Amino acid sequence: GLGDVYKRQIWSNQTAFNGRMRLQSGRKVPFFGEPDYLVAAGIDWISPRSDMQLSLAVNHNGKRTEENEFSRKRFDSLTTVDFSGSYPISPNARVRFEASNLFNEQESGLRAFFDKDGELERTEFRTVSIPIMFWLGVEARF
């Protein structure tokens, strides 16, 4: 049956963050760039015949804040999809391939600017490019 030909593993993990840091003004803000939460789920597949490995993952990051004394950037939540694979080329080496952010998702959100008294001066909507990234390499064991 298929159980003899394919090995599959479905996995997930979740992390909630509530870290805070204190600015020079004494105001407490979330850790710089830390999302509210992370959720990831995926499926890994290994072929027992060839030892080829494939993995597909969906990652969801909650909203995140980057704040200092004069500005606050609040980014919306973001979901990305990643794919990786490897294939043995010898008993001690594998070719690896990874692709992240397959659908070219972008971070976006409001950025607020404050004056020296902490009063809101202006806001602007920002989009930050998170490129699709590809890696190709060889994994060797000595």
Backbone hydrogen bonds, N-H to C=O, Kabsch-Sander energy under -0.5 kcal/mol:
donor,donor_aa,acceptor,acceptor_aa,energy
4,D,1,G,-1.2
5,V,1,G,-0.7
5,V,2,L,-0.6
6,Y,2,L,-2.7
7,K,46,I,-2.2
8,R,6,Y,-0.5
9,Q,44,D,-2.4
11,W,42,G,-2.3
13,N,40,A,-2.3
15,T,38,L,-2.6
17,F,36,D,-2.8
21,M,29,V,-3.0
23,L,21,M,-0.5
23,L,27,R,-3.0
26,G,23,L,-2.2
29,V,21,M,-2.8
31,F,19,G,-1.2
33,G,65,T,-2.3
34,E,31,F,-1.8
36,D,63,K,-2.4
38,L,15,T,-2.8
39,V,60,H,-2.4
40,A,13,N,-2.6
41,A,58,V,-2.3
42,G,11,W,-2.4
43,I,56,L,-2.2
44,D,9,Q,-2.9
45,W,54,L,-3.1
46,I,7,K,-2.7
47,S,52,M,-2.6
51,D,47,S,-2.9
53,Q,86,S,-2.5
54,L,45,W,-2.8
55,S,84,S,-2.6
56,L,43,I,-2.3
57,A,82,D,-2.6
58,V,41,A,-3.3
59,N,80,T,-2.9
60,H,39,V,-3.6
61,N,59,N,-0.5
61,N,78,L,-3.1
62,G,37,Y,-3.2
64,R,75,F,-1.5
65,T,34,E,-0.7
66,E,73,K,-2.6
68,N,71,S,-2.6
72,R,112,A,-2.4
73,K,66,E,-3.1
74,R,72,R,-0.5
74,R,110,L,-2.9
75,F,64,R,-3.0
75,F,73,K,-0.6
76,D,108,S,-3.4
78,L,61,N,-2.3
80,T,59,N,-2.7
82,D,57,A,-2.6
83,F,99,A,-2.8
84,S,55,S,-2.3
85,G,97,F,-2.6
86,S,53,Q,-2.4
87,Y,95,V,-2.1
89,I,93,A,-2.2
90,S,93,A,-1.6
93,A,90,S,-1.1
94,R,139,E,-2.4
95,V,87,Y,-2.8
96,R,137,G,-3.2
97,F,85,G,-2.8
98,E,135,W,-2.3
99,A,83,F,-3.0
100,S,133,M,-2.5
102,L,81,V,-2.8
104,N,101,N,-2.1
107,E,128,V,-1.9
109,G,126,R,-2.2
110,L,74,R,-0.7
111,R,124,E,-2.9
112,A,72,R,-3.2
113,F,122,R,-3.0
114,F,70,F,-2.9
115,D,119,E,-2.6
118,G,115,D,-2.1
121,E,113,F,-3.5
122,R,113,F,-1.2
124,E,111,R,-2.1
126,R,109,G,-3.1
128,V,107,E,-3.5
133,M,100,S,-1.7
135,W,98,E,-2.7
137,G,96,R,-2.4
139,E,94,R,-3.2
140,A,138,V,-0.5
141,R,92,N,-2.6
